[in-house]
Amino acid sequence: MIAELQCVVFDCSVPRELSAFYRAVLGGDVDRPDPRWSLGASWSTLHTPGGLVLCFQGVADFRPPAWPDPERPQQFHLDFGVADLDAAHEQVLAHGATPLDDGAGTRSWRVYADPAGHPFCLVRH
């Protein structure tokens, strides 16, 4: 092993708003003091209950992915396991997610965009 993962960083326009969205989805602490990062208008963090840290970096002229358009690909996405897909669907919408692909009721997963446009999936487990 060469290294261990410290965090996953998302580019976005408004870091604090995106960290609040993911706190609503995953729980945890937004902008917990941590000597690894300085916080401010262009950087926000979320320390999740499971120990994962998500970071949100402000980028001038941010252009979100346009899933599934290959001209502006998603590059990566997060999958979140949920027990009740319909209930989780309503909850992420209430926090600002946008549905991208509902699976037409035939799949165990659905695709959404977070408020900054990054794709993520809810997957029934």
LUMVO-713243 format. One line per field, with one value per residue: residue number from 1; residue in three letters; x, y, z of N, C-alpha, C, O, CB in turn. Coordinates in nm, 4 decimals. Glycine has a CB too. Example, Ala and Ser with C-alpha at 12.3 -4.5 7.8 and 13.67 -1.06 7.14 Angstrom:
BEGIN
resi	[1:2]
resn	[ALA:SER]
n.c1	[1.3190:1.2850]
n.c2	[-0.5690:-0.2250]
n.c3	[0.7800:0.7080]
ca.c1	[1.2300:1.3670]
ca.c2	[-0.4500:-0.1060]
ca.c3	[0.7800:0.7140]
c.c1	[1.3200:1.2900]
c.c2	[-0.3300:0.0030]
c.c3	[0.7800:0.7870]
o.c1	[1.4236:1.3409]
o.c2	[-0.3319:0.1138]
o.c3	[0.8465:0.8039]
cb.c1	[1.1308:1.4084]
cb.c2	[-0.4473:-0.0598]
cb.c3	[0.9046:0.5725]
***
This chain:
BEGIN
resi	[1:2:3:4:5:6:7:8:9:10:11:12:13:14:15:16:17:18:19:20:21:22:23:24:25:26:27:28:29:30:31:32:33:34:35:36:37:38:39:40:41:42:43:44:45:46:47:48:49:50:51:52:53:54:55:56:57:58:59:60:61:62:63:64:65:66:67:68:69:70:71:72:73:74:75:76:77:78:79:80:81:82:83:84:85:86:87:88:89:90:91:92:93:94:95:96:97:98:99:100:101:102:103:104:105:106:107:108:109:110:111:112:113:114:115:116:117:118:119:120:121:122:123:124:125]
resn	[MET:ILE:ALA:GLU:LEU:GLN:CYS:VAL:VAL:PHE:ASP:CYS:SER:VAL:PRO:ARG:GLU:LEU:SER:ALA:PHE:TYR:ARG:ALA:VAL:LEU:GLY:GLY:ASP:VAL:ASP:ARG:PRO:ASP:PRO:ARG:TRP:SER:LEU:GLY:ALA:SER:TRP:SER:THR:LEU:HIS:THR:PRO:GLY:GLY:LEU:VAL:LEU:CYS:PHE:GLN:GLY:VAL:ALA:ASP:PHE:ARG:PRO:PRO:ALA:TRP:PRO:ASP:PRO:GLU:ARG:PRO:GLN:GLN:PHE:HIS:LEU:ASP:PHE:GLY:VAL:ALA:ASP:LEU:ASP:ALA:ALA:HIS:GLU:GLN:VAL:LEU:ALA:HIS:GLY:ALA:THR:PRO:LEU:ASP:ASP:GLY:ALA:GLY:THR:ARG:SER:TRP:ARG:VAL:TYR:ALA:ASP:PRO:ALA:GLY:HIS:PRO:PHE:CYS:LEU:VAL:ARG:HIS]
n.c1	[0.0855:0.0586:-0.0602:-0.3292:-0.6739:-0.7717:-0.9804:-1.2625:-1.2912:-1.5061:-1.5581:-1.7298:-1.9766:-2.0716:-1.9441:-2.0243:-2.3038:-2.3231:-2.1953:-2.3794:-2.5991:-2.5000:-2.4619:-2.7278:-2.7972:-2.6111:-2.5517:-2.3454:-2.0730:-2.0495:-1.7830:-1.6098:-1.3482:-1.0252:-0.6948:-0.5901:-0.7084:-0.7908:-1.0711:-1.3239:-1.4721:-1.4237:-1.3904:-1.5182:-1.6064:-1.7200:-1.7437:-1.8247:-2.0412:-1.9350:-1.6655:-1.5610:-1.4432:-1.5796:-1.4988:-1.5465:-1.4838:-1.4607:-1.4970:-1.4197:-1.6375:-1.7567:-1.8585:-2.1031:-2.1210:-2.2944:-2.4796:-2.6242:-2.4344:-2.1530:-1.9895:-1.9632:-1.8732:-1.9594:-1.7395:-1.6904:-1.8986:-2.1091:-2.2456:-2.5217:-2.6381:-2.9650:-3.2495:-3.5182:-3.6159:-3.8083:-3.8754:-3.6233:-3.5838:-3.7787:-3.6735:-3.4124:-3.4887:-3.6252:-3.4137:-3.2865:-3.1902:-3.1893:-3.3808:-3.2377:-3.2546:-3.5003:-3.5204:-3.7477:-3.9032:-3.8137:-3.5646:-3.3246:-3.2021:-3.1539:-3.0781:-2.9483:-2.8881:-2.6777:-2.7167:-2.5200:-2.4911:-2.3511:-2.3623:-2.5250:-2.6153:-2.8994:-2.9286:-3.1069:-3.0698]
n.c2	[-0.1185:0.2188:0.4589:0.6136:0.6841:1.0134:1.1927:1.2724:1.4965:1.7424:1.9550:2.2671:2.5349:2.6635:2.5849:2.5474:2.5123:2.2740:2.0946:2.0956:1.9752:1.7097:1.6412:1.6227:1.3933:1.1954:1.2399:1.3628:1.5991:1.9284:2.1256:2.0667:2.1420:2.0685:1.9831:1.9280:2.0787:2.4121:2.6103:2.7947:3.0423:2.9191:2.6503:2.3670:2.1114:1.7747:1.5582:1.2353:1.0029:0.7448:0.7851:0.8694:1.1488:1.4102:1.6665:1.9996:2.2082:2.5359:2.6550:2.8778:2.9595:2.7045:2.4129:2.1868:1.8228:1.6737:1.4465:1.1939:1.2890:1.2654:1.4791:1.6371:1.4631:1.2547:1.1723:1.0630:0.9037:0.8826:0.6062:0.5404:0.3276:0.2279:0.1406:0.1781:0.2708:0.4463:0.6161:0.7301:0.8608:1.0685:1.2086:1.2959:1.4624:1.6612:1.7880:1.9117:1.7620:1.6549:1.4512:1.2299:0.9873:0.7676:0.4986:0.3843:0.2376:-0.0232:-0.0993:-0.1492:0.0804:0.4383:0.7419:1.0587:1.4170:1.6106:1.9303:2.0827:1.9586:1.7168:1.3755:1.1131:0.7969:0.6326:0.3269:0.0378:-0.1780]
n.c3	[0.0000:-0.0840:-0.0093:0.1826:0.1435:0.1911:0.1437:-0.0683:-0.3286:-0.4498:-0.7211:-0.7385:-0.7392:-0.5050:-0.2222:0.0566:0.0456:-0.1004:0.0706:0.2789:0.1510:0.1116:0.3797:0.4595:0.3203:0.4071:0.6779:0.9507:1.0108:0.9103:0.8042:1.0199:1.2436:1.1259:1.0972:0.8468:0.6460:0.5492:0.6088:0.4315:0.2112:-0.0314:0.0205:0.1744:0.4113:0.4801:0.7365:0.7563:0.9388:0.9046:0.8753:0.6334:0.4491:0.2747:0.0509:-0.0649:-0.3226:-0.4268:-0.7542:-1.0064:-1.2710:-1.2821:-1.4478:-1.4549:-1.4782:-1.7562:-1.7515:-1.9493:-2.1325:-2.3371:-2.3961:-2.1719:-1.9417:-1.6540:-1.5033:-1.2406:-0.9936:-0.7014:-0.5240:-0.3220:-0.0794:0.0014:0.2020:0.1391:-0.1589:-0.2699:-0.0543:0.0010:-0.2399:-0.2284:-0.0114:-0.0969:-0.3071:-0.1671:-0.0510:-0.2579:-0.4772:-0.8218:-1.0316:-1.2687:-1.4027:-1.3635:-1.3881:-1.4815:-1.3095:-1.3182:-1.2300:-0.9630:-0.8872:-0.9084:-1.0823:-0.9971:-0.9800:-0.7771:-0.6016:-0.7321:-0.9714:-0.9943:-1.0751:-0.8899:-0.7429:-0.6045:-0.4546:-0.4077:-0.1368]
ca.c1	[0.0000:0.1347:-0.1287:-0.4680:-0.7623:-0.8064:-1.1090:-1.3057:-1.3124:-1.5986:-1.5614:-1.8654:-1.9844:-2.0960:-1.9031:-2.1008:-2.4361:-2.3117:-2.1661:-2.5062:-2.6779:-2.4493:-2.4912:-2.8671:-2.8018:-2.5242:-2.5253:-2.2086:-2.0406:-1.9992:-1.6755:-1.5453:-1.2059:-0.9377:-0.5680:-0.5527:-0.7677:-0.8435:-1.2078:-1.3545:-1.5730:-1.3949:-1.3613:-1.6018:-1.5875:-1.8199:-1.6936:-1.9414:-2.0356:-1.8534:-1.5250:-1.5250:-1.4497:-1.6058:-1.4588:-1.6135:-1.3911:-1.5194:-1.4272:-1.4775:-1.6926:-1.7842:-1.9501:-2.1352:-2.1386:-2.4254:-2.5049:-2.5149:-2.3668:-2.0093:-1.9166:-1.9356:-1.8981:-1.9684:-1.6057:-1.7120:-2.0207:-2.1241:-2.3634:-2.5662:-2.7298:-3.0839:-3.3439:-3.6449:-3.5814:-3.9083:-3.8603:-3.4975:-3.6096:-3.8479:-3.5849:-3.3079:-3.5538:-3.6543:-3.2884:-3.2342:-3.1451:-3.2686:-3.3791:-3.1843:-3.3012:-3.5742:-3.5182:-3.8811:-3.9587:-3.7707:-3.4314:-3.3072:-3.1245:-3.1978:-2.9712:-2.9843:-2.7807:-2.6786:-2.7462:-2.4171:-2.4964:-2.2770:-2.4490:-2.5121:-2.7221:-2.9575:-2.9323:-3.1752:-2.9915]
ca.c2	[0.0000:0.3418:0.5706:0.5895:0.7887:1.1130:1.2543:1.2852:1.6395:1.7808:2.0934:2.3202:2.6811:2.7100:2.4705:2.5274:2.4590:2.1345:2.0145:2.0814:1.8746:1.5760:1.6147:1.5778:1.2577:1.1004:1.2752:1.4055:1.7348:2.0208:2.2168:2.0315:2.1795:1.9582:2.0477:1.8994:2.1731:2.5385:2.6282:2.9300:3.0551:2.8323:2.5136:2.3186:1.9681:1.6951:1.4364:1.1479:0.9121:0.6281:0.8212:0.9274:1.2941:1.4697:1.8068:2.0739:2.3130:2.6350:2.6704:2.9819:2.9085:2.5616:2.3543:2.0525:1.7161:1.6716:1.3039:1.1059:1.3516:1.2425:1.6054:1.6813:1.3375:1.2588:1.1455:0.9654:0.9318:0.8101:0.5209:0.5355:0.2186:0.2663:0.0310:0.2113:0.3570:0.5521:0.7127:0.8016:0.9484:1.1883:1.2828:1.3689:1.5710:1.7668:1.8574:1.9803:1.6751:1.6524:1.3179:1.2203:0.8616:0.6967:0.3548:0.3424:0.1422:-0.1602:-0.1256:-0.1297:0.2024:0.5589:0.8401:1.1959:1.5151:1.6917:2.0690:2.1381:1.8869:1.5903:1.2571:1.0104:0.6971:0.5637:0.1843:-0.0411:-0.2943]
ca.c3	[0.0000:-0.0941:0.0559:0.2226:0.0959:0.2923:0.1151:-0.2069:-0.3487:-0.5557:-0.7666:-0.7372:-0.7318:-0.3682:-0.1400:0.1808:0.0107:-0.1410:0.1903:0.3522:0.0803:0.1425:0.5209:0.4650:0.2667:0.4777:0.8166:0.9744:1.0543:0.8088:0.8424:1.1475:1.2404:1.0877:1.0592:0.7081:0.5531:0.5997:0.5609:0.3885:0.1070:-0.1452:0.0654:0.2833:0.4308:0.5513:0.8009:0.7682:1.0532:0.8728:0.8705:0.5046:0.4415:0.1446:0.0463:-0.1704:-0.3629:-0.5160:-0.8815:-1.0925:-1.3972:-1.2716:-1.5457:-1.4045:-1.5773:-1.8226:-1.7656:-1.9910:-2.2463:-2.3331:-2.4099:-2.0349:-1.8705:-1.5082:-1.4540:-1.1348:-0.9192:-0.5756:-0.5067:-0.1836:-0.0517:0.0780:0.2236:0.0736:-0.2715:-0.2866:0.0552:-0.0204:-0.3541:-0.1785:0.0787:-0.1697:-0.3801:-0.0704:-0.0198:-0.3745:-0.5861:-0.9447:-1.0927:-1.4046:-1.4639:-1.2582:-1.4139:-1.5270:-1.2142:-1.3471:-1.1749:-0.8188:-0.8674:-0.9789:-1.0978:-0.9611:-0.9745:-0.6558:-0.6387:-0.8206:-1.0977:-0.9946:-1.0671:-0.7862:-0.7518:-0.4895:-0.4901:-0.3053:-0.0924]
c.c1	[0.0892:0.0714:-0.2638:-0.5512:-0.7964:-0.9457:-1.1394:-1.3437:-1.4031:-1.5728:-1.7067:-1.8597:-1.9928:-2.0670:-1.9905:-2.2391:-2.4278:-2.2771:-2.2929:-2.5968:-2.6306:-2.4629:-2.6347:-2.8793:-2.7302:-2.5102:-2.3829:-2.1969:-1.9844:-1.8946:-1.6234:-1.3997:-1.1183:-0.8071:-0.5256:-0.6027:-0.8024:-0.9786:-1.2291:-1.4568:-1.5483:-1.3650:-1.4504:-1.5831:-1.7088:-1.7497:-1.8153:-1.9283:-1.9474:-1.7044:-1.4795:-1.5360:-1.4739:-1.5670:-1.5196:-1.5314:-1.4588:-1.4329:-1.4969:-1.5239:-1.7135:-1.8871:-1.9823:-2.1371:-2.2791:-2.4602:-2.6272:-2.4355:-2.2149:-1.9269:-1.8824:-1.9640:-1.8993:-1.8333:-1.6047:-1.8461:-2.0216:-2.2509:-2.3956:-2.6664:-2.8434:-3.1756:-3.4733:-3.6179:-3.6800:-3.8959:-3.7326:-3.5102:-3.6729:-3.7562:-3.4774:-3.3677:-3.5818:-3.5302:-3.2209:-3.1804:-3.2415:-3.2656:-3.3249:-3.2356:-3.3689:-3.5796:-3.6509:-3.9420:-3.9138:-3.6348:-3.4290:-3.2230:-3.1800:-3.0823:-3.0257:-2.8638:-2.7920:-2.7034:-2.6420:-2.4106:-2.4179:-2.3747:-2.4200:-2.6294:-2.7709:-2.9789:-2.9996:-3.0867:-3.0728]
c.c2	[0.1237:0.4532:0.5260:0.7100:0.8832:1.1693:1.2409:1.4316:1.6618:1.9269:2.1392:2.4722:2.7315:2.5952:2.4448:2.4683:2.3118:2.0455:1.9944:1.9785:1.7342:1.5427:1.5646:1.4336:1.1585:1.1236:1.3261:1.5515:1.8164:2.1110:2.1934:2.0766:2.0560:2.0209:2.0225:2.0039:2.3032:2.5609:2.7722:2.9283:2.9587:2.6883:2.4791:2.1675:1.9055:1.5709:1.3479:1.0570:0.7895:0.6582:0.8795:1.0793:1.3330:1.6168:1.8715:2.1987:2.4076:2.6562:2.7797:2.9170:2.7575:2.5208:2.2125:1.9490:1.7238:1.5269:1.2812:1.1597:1.3322:1.3697:1.6659:1.5629:1.3546:1.2391:1.0477:0.9986:0.8477:0.7262:0.5155:0.4224:0.2651:0.1452:0.0538:0.3146:0.4724:0.6586:0.7950:0.8999:1.0794:1.2728:1.3593:1.4824:1.6891:1.8484:1.9168:1.8941:1.6854:1.5119:1.3239:1.0966:0.7805:0.5462:0.2987:0.2358:-0.0010:-0.1966:-0.1013:-0.0060:0.3149:0.6592:0.9803:1.2870:1.5871:1.8374:2.1351:2.0642:1.7568:1.4724:1.1721:0.9152:0.6591:0.4210:0.1087:-0.1594:-0.3863]
c.c3	[0.0000:-0.0119:0.1069:0.1807:0.2106:0.2697:-0.0333:-0.2238:-0.4695:-0.5925:-0.7680:-0.7341:-0.5887:-0.2710:-0.0168:0.1518:-0.0280:-0.0217:0.2731:0.2848:0.1180:0.2912:0.5353:0.4174:0.3579:0.6279:0.8301:1.0114:0.9387:0.8730:0.9844:1.1393:1.2176:1.0392:0.9144:0.6099:0.6227:0.5321:0.5182:0.2775:-0.0090:-0.1056:0.1831:0.2928:0.4979:0.6043:0.8271:0.8901:1.0281:0.8613:0.7372:0.5132:0.2959:0.1536:-0.0765:-0.1986:-0.4607:-0.6383:-0.9615:-1.2226:-1.3951:-1.3758:-1.5000:-1.5155:-1.6359:-1.8544:-1.8534:-2.1104:-2.2387:-2.3519:-2.2739:-1.9432:-1.7187:-1.4408:-1.3366:-1.0707:-0.7923:-0.5812:-0.3574:-0.1672:0.0368:0.0925:0.1456:-0.0350:-0.2868:-0.1774:0.0376:-0.1366:-0.3069:-0.0928:0.0026:-0.2530:-0.2876:-0.0344:-0.1426:-0.4864:-0.7045:-1.0022:-1.2355:-1.4773:-1.3544:-1.2803:-1.4586:-1.4366:-1.2334:-1.2877:-1.0254:-0.7893:-0.9534:-0.9786:-1.0713:-0.9840:-0.8411:-0.6959:-0.7292:-0.9541:-1.1036:-0.9868:-0.9448:-0.8008:-0.6128:-0.5341:-0.3765:-0.2668:-0.0075]
o.c1	[0.1852:0.1425:-0.3083:-0.5038:-0.8443:-1.0206:-1.0536:-1.4195:-1.3798:-1.5663:-1.7968:-1.7519:-1.9289:-2.1566:-2.0264:-2.2862:-2.5157:-2.3249:-2.3122:-2.6646:-2.7122:-2.4745:-2.6608:-2.9628:-2.7817:-2.4616:-2.3086:-2.2960:-1.8848:-1.9150:-1.5966:-1.3338:-1.1360:-0.8092:-0.4345:-0.5464:-0.8389:-0.9962:-1.1588:-1.5208:-1.6428:-1.3187:-1.4571:-1.5481:-1.7886:-1.7020:-1.8997:-1.8178:-1.8902:-1.6247:-1.3694:-1.6272:-1.3991:-1.5983:-1.5413:-1.5118:-1.5086:-1.3114:-1.6182:-1.4563:-1.6906:-1.9906:-1.8952:-2.1531:-2.3712:-2.4693:-2.7285:-2.3747:-2.1530:-1.8064:-1.7835:-2.0660:-1.8488:-1.8149:-1.5224:-1.9005:-1.9439:-2.3520:-2.3075:-2.7695:-2.8209:-3.1788:-3.5313:-3.5992:-3.6389:-3.9049:-3.7341:-3.4541:-3.6260:-3.7600:-3.4524:-3.3050:-3.5636:-3.5406:-3.1091:-3.1285:-3.3586:-3.1570:-3.3616:-3.2577:-3.3028:-3.6376:-3.6652:-4.0224:-3.9696:-3.5938:-3.5201:-3.1767:-3.2437:-3.0001:-3.1343:-2.7520:-2.9018:-2.7108:-2.6728:-2.3329:-2.4173:-2.4614:-2.3054:-2.7303:-2.6938:-3.0396:-2.9545:-3.0355:-3.0224]
o.c2	[0.1311:0.5334:0.4147:0.8236:0.8395:1.1912:1.2032:1.4858:1.6070:2.0128:2.0599:2.5312:2.8308:2.5165:2.3301:2.3827:2.2334:1.9324:1.8876:1.9022:1.6488:1.4250:1.4739:1.3588:1.0497:1.0355:1.3317:1.6189:1.7786:2.1654:2.2879:2.0521:1.9528:2.1041:2.0887:2.0179:2.3046:2.5334:2.8619:2.8263:2.9205:2.6107:2.5539:2.1028:1.9731:1.4880:1.3812:1.0358:0.7355:0.5668:0.9340:1.1320:1.2941:1.6840:1.8065:2.2835:2.3652:2.6731:2.7751:2.8296:2.6902:2.5858:2.1256:1.9829:1.7746:1.4891:1.3475:1.0809:1.3782:1.3688:1.7382:1.5608:1.4524:1.2864:0.9561:1.1072:0.7533:0.7695:0.4891:0.4213:0.3341:0.0580:-0.0408:0.4326:0.5852:0.7781:0.9165:1.0094:1.1879:1.3956:1.4759:1.5872:1.8044:1.9637:1.9674:1.9483:1.7197:1.4569:1.4121:1.0998:0.7306:0.4739:0.1772:0.1539:-0.0918:-0.3125:-0.0406:0.0107:0.2916:0.6611:1.0159:1.2398:1.6207:1.8659:2.2336:2.1025:1.6913:1.4708:1.1604:0.9482:0.6543:0.3958:0.1147:-0.2311:-0.4889]
o.c3	[0.0767:0.0487:0.0788:0.1827:0.3153:0.3649:-0.1130:-0.1433:-0.5773:-0.5045:-0.7955:-0.7273:-0.5539:-0.2407:0.0100:0.2267:0.0076:-0.0138:0.3313:0.3536:0.1528:0.3256:0.6144:0.4683:0.3836:0.6989:0.7321:1.0394:0.8770:0.9816:1.0587:1.0382:1.2823:0.9485:0.8646:0.5014:0.7403:0.4134:0.5648:0.2519:-0.0781:-0.1891:0.2807:0.1942:0.5629:0.5268:0.9104:0.9400:1.1228:0.8399:0.7289:0.5769:0.2061:0.2519:-0.1787:-0.1115:-0.5649:-0.6282:-0.9820:-1.2769:-1.4956:-1.3908:-1.5062:-1.6328:-1.5721:-1.9712:-1.8312:-2.1828:-2.1427:-2.3264:-2.2616:-1.8744:-1.6636:-1.3287:-1.3357:-1.0906:-0.7784:-0.6365:-0.2756:-0.2345:0.1362:0.0057:0.0923:-0.0056:-0.3141:-0.2059:0.0573:-0.1322:-0.3415:-0.1001:0.0332:-0.2683:-0.3267:0.0074:-0.1328:-0.5840:-0.6889:-1.0205:-1.3133:-1.5984:-1.2634:-1.1993:-1.4724:-1.4813:-1.1718:-1.2943:-0.9690:-0.6764:-1.0561:-0.8870:-1.1169:-1.0046:-0.7969:-0.8154:-0.7963:-1.0416:-1.2078:-0.8994:-0.9014:-0.8630:-0.5169:-0.6382:-0.2621:-0.3528:0.0381]
cb.c1	[-0.0968:0.1465:-0.1448:-0.4796:-0.8903:-0.7046:-1.1102:-1.4267:-1.1773:-1.7469:-1.4956:-1.9452:-2.1039:-2.2434:-1.7627:-2.1157:-2.4979:-2.2059:-2.0564:-2.5787:-2.6681:-2.3032:-2.4693:-2.9567:-2.7402:-2.3897:-2.5489:-2.1262:-1.9405:-2.1152:-1.7233:-1.5557:-1.1652:-1.0037:-0.4587:-0.6054:-0.8914:-0.7441:-1.3097:-1.2286:-1.5766:-1.2792:-1.2117:-1.7527:-1.4623:-1.9415:-1.6141:-1.9591:-2.1752:-1.9010:-1.4434:-1.6155:-1.3188:-1.7565:-1.3047:-1.7605:-1.2644:-1.5398:-1.4237:-1.3736:-1.6010:-1.8336:-1.8883:-2.2695:-2.1136:-2.4255:-2.5243:-2.5701:-2.4006:-1.9718:-1.9986:-2.0228:-1.7934:-2.0650:-1.5399:-1.5949:-2.1468:-2.1279:-2.3393:-2.6281:-2.6567:-3.1590:-3.3744:-3.7498:-3.5765:-4.0494:-3.8582:-3.3830:-3.7012:-3.9721:-3.5196:-3.2290:-3.6845:-3.7142:-3.1931:-3.1303:-3.1339:-3.2156:-3.5207:-3.0324:-3.1820:-3.7148:-3.4741:-3.8737:-4.1045:-3.7663:-3.3262:-3.2424:-2.9763:-3.3265:-2.9088:-3.0325:-2.7875:-2.5436:-2.7605:-2.2810:-2.4485:-2.1762:-2.4335:-2.5076:-2.6735:-3.0924:-2.7880:-3.3149:-2.8693]
cb.c2	[0.0004:0.3842:0.6891:0.5641:0.7285:1.2258:1.4025:1.1868:1.7130:1.7594:2.1089:2.2657:2.7308:2.7615:2.4906:2.6610:2.5397:2.1196:2.0824:2.2174:1.8954:1.5644:1.7425:1.6692:1.2541:1.1043:1.1546:1.3787:1.7317:2.1053:2.3585:1.8759:2.2503:1.8658:2.0005:1.7649:2.1135:2.6586:2.5887:3.0019:3.1977:2.8872:2.4978:2.3563:1.9416:1.6571:1.4684:1.0636:0.8673:0.5678:0.7024:0.8718:1.3599:1.4521:1.8212:2.1102:2.2527:2.7666:2.5357:3.0967:2.9452:2.5255:2.3550:2.0535:1.5762:1.7596:1.2381:0.9702:1.5013:1.1431:1.7049:1.8078:1.2353:1.1534:1.2743:0.9666:0.9033:0.9077:0.3762:0.6704:0.1025:0.3845:0.0156:0.2648:0.2758:0.4922:0.6400:0.7024:0.8782:1.1493:1.1879:1.2730:1.5219:1.7066:1.7627:2.0682:1.5280:1.7556:1.2568:1.2184:0.7803:0.7507:0.2829:0.2899:0.1468:-0.1806:-0.0383:-0.2534:0.1785:0.6206:0.8317:1.2042:1.6158:1.6767:2.1502:2.1328:1.9745:1.5853:1.1727:1.0733:0.5719:0.6312:0.1278:-0.0900:-0.2507]
cb.c3	[0.1232:-0.2391:-0.0405:0.3772:0.0347:0.2926:0.1581:-0.2425:-0.3678:-0.5115:-0.9079:-0.6162:-0.8099:-0.3515:-0.0956:0.2569:-0.1042:-0.2507:0.2762:0.3617:-0.0725:0.1001:0.6070:0.3799:0.1276:0.4172:0.9096:0.8544:1.1707:0.7464:0.8297:1.1776:1.3725:0.9763:1.1504:0.6679:0.4886:0.5723:0.6693:0.3432:0.0558:-0.2222:0.1040:0.2612:0.5137:0.4584:0.9356:0.6405:1.0889:0.7453:0.9017:0.3911:0.4968:0.1017:0.0453:-0.1308:-0.4254:-0.4433:-0.9612:-1.1211:-1.5122:-1.1301:-1.6908:-1.3338:-1.5139:-1.9531:-1.6279:-2.0251:-2.2521:-2.4382:-2.4919:-1.9949:-1.9088:-1.4597:-1.4133:-1.0290:-1.0055:-0.4547:-0.5653:-0.1404:0.0131:0.0091:0.3730:0.1766:-0.3999:-0.2853:0.1915:-0.0472:-0.4571:-0.0985:0.1781:-0.2606:-0.4444:0.0554:0.0484:-0.3324:-0.5379:-1.0485:-1.0923:-1.4011:-1.5302:-1.2490:-1.2925:-1.6697:-1.2209:-1.4949:-1.2437:-0.7559:-0.8999:-0.9124:-1.2394:-0.8128:-1.0949:-0.5762:-0.5151:-0.7524:-1.2030:-0.8760:-1.1917:-0.6419:-0.8273:-0.4399:-0.5175:-0.3556:-0.0160]
***
